[in-house]
Amino acid sequence: MGAASFVGEDRHHHVEALPAQVREKAVRLALERLDEYGSAYAAARAIGPLVDVHHKTLRLWIKKALDGPPSPGAPASPGLSSAERDELTRLRKEVRDLEQSNGSRAD
């Protein structure tokens, strides 16, 4: 096995050994709370240990879910288009910026 075969491996499981339900649940939890954490990295760090998935692996799954359409043959999932996802991300950032701005004025 070359070094490339270890990409996506964590301390408990090899990625291919994880059931699809684990991946789906982990990604769903992270996406539902993405605005709370502010980034895929922060969400993965918080949620990964809860679902027994290494945070680096979960971050990659989250990024993949956010960045593109499902792979061919994958079941179509209802949700946002990429344009809607971009708009949502922009608006969430704007809300965070406004909340931080308002918070600093209250001090």
Helices and strands as residue ranges (DSSP letters): G 3-6, G 15-17, H 20-32, H 34-37, H 40-47, G 48-50, H 55-67, H 82-106
